[in-house]
Amino acid sequence: MKKTWISLLTAGLFGVMSQSAFASPELIDKVLAVVNKDVVLASQQDALVNKIKFSAKESGQALPDDATLRKQALDRLIQESLQLQLADRQGLKISDTQLEQAIRSIAADNKMSLEQLRAQLEREGMSYAQYREEVRREILMNEVRRNQIRRRINISDQEVKQVVQALQAQGQQQQEYHVGHIQIALPDNPSAEQLNAAKAKIESLLTRLRGGADFRELAIAESNGPKALEGGDWGWMSPQGMPTLMAEAVQGAKKGDIVGPLRSGAGLHIVKVFDTKGLQQVVQTEVKARHILIKPSIILSEEKAKGMLDGFLHDIKSGKADFAALAEKYSEDPGSAVQGGELGWSDPNVYVPEFRDMVNRLQPGQYSEPFRTSHGWHLVQLEERRSQDATDKAQEQRAYQLIYNRRFVEESQAWLDELRDEAYIRIEGAGS
């Protein structure tokens, strides 16, 4: 095992070395895995493990033994490294302004000021600088994942019609389930030995669960699924928004039911229904907004792009300029610029997170301050907000989004598996 060492040299006056110039070698970090051109360090694993332990302590959640937890943490860090390296190859960047804007949104969503957020981070043992980098990494991973998986999803008109018919049959009502998931991964075309080993393991887990074992603890310890370190918890979902395998598993299931083993191309699965919600009327809020987009470039700096929109906002509010005219002349969103910046009626969730959060916060008629997304700098006005209507078009849009969300979950895991299969990964140590 190679270790990285550092020797501290202190030069005396006029270059004369003092007797204490050579300090003892100090171990500063250890490489746990080589991932293509990147490495995963012991300090990263320690930070993630400590974060999981803090969260588990806060929620009263039991955890597996330390060695198992560290193995799962290392696996997560390898997965993150692969995504961040791809983001770097694609030239994706998150500016400091965009980052601060995202953190302000996180604080607002949690009904906290930035000062309160900082105080909370201190209580959790995390510096604000560390938190900034964690958020930056998360935004980059979300961006590269969205870009890659969007290309893999094709939805036919026939599929949309089928979901519309299902929604109409339910009278726009649907059951919701709080679900947990454990996956035992299998390679493509597994051997009989691999399949038998996976079956034995999944049956052992089912026996333990039916004997009262903690589902979340077992998921953290044993699952190869995307939510393993979250205790396999997928949160509340409707059947239309779940992966197909999970949606079929929960049909007719009650609170506390454990379903499995289930087989898919990715491996064997167990699904638990933590809770259910009765039939609820699904009301979708739509927004009608318009915006002006300015994209920074080599010629136009971030500051100048934002400054342009600051000037536009001042002129619009003072009556010196018209929003639509400015959008037609300056906006770099070709689809909306010719319409005076109009985006039409949309579900806010179709937009990138920063734009979605902004239109959700604005009141009808209100203008935003200039803000940054992955597309550039925006000035947006929320014109109207309404509940989903009953037109065929609205139903089709909702059906499309439900199918897209389901496919996105399914394709995410397949894409991550492919990313890992194509990578060079060498495990140097378990970090225990």
Secondary structure as GFF3:
##gff-version 3
##sequence-region A 1 432
A	DSSP	beta_strand	3	6	.	.	.	ID=ss1
A	DSSP	beta_strand	9	11	.	.	.	ID=ss2
A	DSSP	three_ten_helix	13	15	.	.	.	ID=ss3
A	DSSP	beta_strand	17	22	.	.	.	ID=ss4
A	DSSP	beta_strand	26	35	.	.	.	ID=ss5
A	DSSP	beta_strand	38	41	.	.	.	ID=ss6
A	DSSP	alpha_helix	42	59	.	.	.	ID=ss7
A	DSSP	alpha_helix	66	89	.	.	.	ID=ss8
A	DSSP	alpha_helix	96	109	.	.	.	ID=ss9
A	DSSP	alpha_helix	114	123	.	.	.	ID=ss10
A	DSSP	alpha_helix	128	150	.	.	.	ID=ss11
A	DSSP	alpha_helix	157	169	.	.	.	ID=ss12
A	DSSP	beta_strand	173	185	.	.	.	ID=ss13
A	DSSP	alpha_helix	192	210	.	.	.	ID=ss14
A	DSSP	alpha_helix	215	222	.	.	.	ID=ss15
A	DSSP	three_ten_helix	228	230	.	.	.	ID=ss16
A	DSSP	beta_strand	233	237	.	.	.	ID=ss17
A	DSSP	three_ten_helix	239	241	.	.	.	ID=ss18
A	DSSP	alpha_helix	244	250	.	.	.	ID=ss19
A	DSSP	beta_strand	258	264	.	.	.	ID=ss20
A	DSSP	beta_strand	267	281	.	.	.	ID=ss21
A	DSSP	beta_strand	285	294	.	.	.	ID=ss22
A	DSSP	alpha_helix	302	318	.	.	.	ID=ss23
A	DSSP	alpha_helix	323	330	.	.	.	ID=ss24
A	DSSP	alpha_helix	334	337	.	.	.	ID=ss25
A	DSSP	beta_strand	342	346	.	.	.	ID=ss26
A	DSSP	three_ten_helix	348	350	.	.	.	ID=ss27
A	DSSP	alpha_helix	353	361	.	.	.	ID=ss28
A	DSSP	beta_strand	371	373	.	.	.	ID=ss29
A	DSSP	beta_strand	376	387	.	.	.	ID=ss30
A	DSSP	alpha_helix	392	421	.	.	.	ID=ss31
A	DSSP	beta_strand	425	427	.	.	.	ID=ss32
###
